Amino acid sequence: MLEDFRRALDRVQTDYEFYIQCQSNPAVALAGYDLSLDERSALSDPAKLAEVFERGIGVNQLRFTVTISGRHDWVNRAPRRRVAGGDDVTTVKAVAAVKQAKADDERTRAVLALMEQIG
């Protein structure tokens, strides 16, 4: 199990989409890894993942030296900013719809919905 945990941690550090999927759909993201419940929990919860990087989670007192480059925000401790005219969840979904649009008309509808959401 420990080897798969290390592989998953390595991927979390290099694959931002995998990191996000670990939080949003951990069953799918971690399906190919042989992990304990504590390891799965650590990979799917940003606060627990921060503990792994800071203190380890008790699995052989696992400790890491991490070098992060790029724009990844592993543990966002900043207060969440509110978007005028809408709640965060709805706005995030609207932005995701824009990013996932495959055709121009679909993208246009998604952008208009986002504009309506944020005012």
C-alpha positions as CSV (number, residue, x, y, z in Angstrom):
1,M,0.0,0.0,0.0
2,L,2.7,2.5,0.9
3,E,4.2,2.3,-2.6
4,D,0.9,3.1,-4.2
5,F,0.4,6.0,-1.7
6,R,3.8,7.4,-2.8
7,R,2.9,7.0,-6.4
8,A,-0.4,8.8,-5.9
9,L,1.3,11.6,-3.9
10,D,3.8,12.0,-6.8
11,R,0.9,12.3,-9.2
12,V,-0.9,14.8,-7.0
13,Q,2.2,17.0,-7.2
14,T,2.5,16.8,-11.0
15,D,-1.0,16.4,-12.3
16,Y,-3.4,19.2,-11.1
17,E,-6.5,17.6,-12.7
18,F,-5.7,14.4,-10.8
19,Y,-5.4,16.4,-7.6
20,I,-8.8,18.0,-8.2
21,Q,-10.4,14.7,-9.1
22,C,-9.1,13.2,-5.9
23,Q,-11.2,15.8,-4.1
24,S,-14.3,15.7,-6.4
25,N,-14.4,12.0,-7.2
26,P,-11.9,10.1,-5.2
27,A,-13.4,6.7,-5.9
28,V,-12.7,7.1,-9.6
29,A,-9.4,9.0,-9.3
30,L,-7.9,6.5,-6.8
31,A,-9.4,3.3,-8.4
32,G,-6.0,2.1,-9.7
33,Y,-4.2,2.4,-6.3
34,D,-4.0,0.0,-3.5
35,L,-4.6,2.4,-0.5
36,S,-5.6,2.1,3.1
37,L,-8.6,4.1,4.3
38,D,-6.3,6.7,5.9
39,E,-4.3,7.1,2.7
40,R,-7.5,7.5,0.6
41,S,-8.8,10.0,3.1
42,A,-5.5,12.0,3.0
43,L,-5.6,12.2,-0.8
44,S,-9.2,13.3,-1.0
45,D,-9.2,16.0,1.8
46,P,-7.0,19.0,1.3
47,A,-6.6,19.6,5.0
48,K,-5.4,16.0,5.6
49,L,-3.2,16.2,2.5
50,A,-1.5,19.3,4.1
51,E,-1.0,17.2,7.3
52,V,0.8,14.6,5.2
53,F,3.1,17.2,3.8
54,E,3.6,18.8,7.2
55,R,3.7,15.9,9.7
56,G,3.0,12.6,8.0
57,I,-0.2,10.6,8.7
58,G,1.3,7.8,10.9
59,V,2.1,5.4,8.1
60,N,5.7,4.7,9.1
61,Q,5.7,8.4,10.0
62,L,5.8,9.3,6.3
63,R,7.6,12.6,5.8
64,F,8.2,14.5,2.6
65,T,10.2,17.3,1.2
66,V,8.0,19.0,-1.4
67,T,9.0,21.5,-4.0
68,I,6.1,23.0,-5.7
69,S,6.4,25.1,-8.8
70,G,3.8,26.6,-11.1
71,R,0.4,27.9,-10.1
72,H,-0.8,25.1,-7.9
73,D,-2.4,26.2,-4.7
74,W,-2.2,23.0,-2.6
75,V,-3.8,24.3,0.5
76,N,-5.7,27.5,0.0
77,R,-5.8,29.1,3.4
78,A,-7.0,32.5,2.1
79,P,-10.6,33.4,2.9
80,R,-13.0,32.7,0.0
81,R,-13.9,35.7,-2.0
82,R,-17.6,36.1,-2.7
83,V,-18.7,36.9,-6.2
84,A,-21.2,39.7,-6.5
85,G,-24.6,38.4,-7.6
86,G,-24.2,34.7,-6.9
87,D,-22.9,32.0,-4.7
88,D,-19.5,30.3,-5.2
89,V,-20.9,26.9,-6.1
90,T,-23.2,28.2,-8.9
91,T,-20.4,30.4,-10.3
92,V,-17.9,27.5,-10.3
93,K,-20.4,25.4,-12.1
94,A,-21.0,28.1,-14.7
95,V,-17.2,28.5,-15.3
96,A,-16.9,24.7,-15.6
97,A,-19.7,24.8,-18.3
98,V,-17.7,27.4,-20.3
99,K,-14.5,25.3,-20.1
100,Q,-16.3,22.1,-21.1
101,A,-18.3,23.5,-24.0
102,K,-17.4,21.8,-27.2
103,A,-19.2,23.9,-29.8
104,D,-19.4,27.7,-30.3
105,D,-23.1,27.9,-29.6
106,E,-22.7,25.8,-26.5
107,R,-19.9,28.0,-25.3
108,T,-21.8,31.2,-26.1
109,R,-24.8,30.0,-24.0
110,A,-22.4,29.0,-21.1
111,V,-20.7,32.4,-21.2
112,L,-24.0,34.3,-21.2
113,A,-25.2,32.2,-18.2
114,L,-22.0,33.0,-16.4
115,M,-22.4,36.7,-17.2
116,E,-25.9,36.6,-15.9
117,Q,-24.7,34.8,-12.7
118,I,-22.0,37.3,-11.8
119,G,-23.9,40.4,-12.9
